[in-house]
Amino acid sequence: MTSRQTVVEMMDPMMVEIMRNKTPAERLAIACGMWESARVIIGGTVRGQRLARPSPPVPKE
């Protein structure tokens, strides 16, 4: 297994201030939306990889 270099992304200071001013409910709604977006993106990727692979042969009885 190859090792990967860790990358830490920092939020823009303006976005930090915007997020601080949001209520907990607003921040939760944003997080839920991000989660759903990630599910859609990853789901599409997985489906695309499955279609790119040849189907395994069906075993004969």
Secondary structure by P-SEA (a helix, b strand, c coil): cbbbbbbbbbccaaaaaaaaaccaaaaaaaaaaaaaaaaaaaaaaaaaaaaaccccccccc
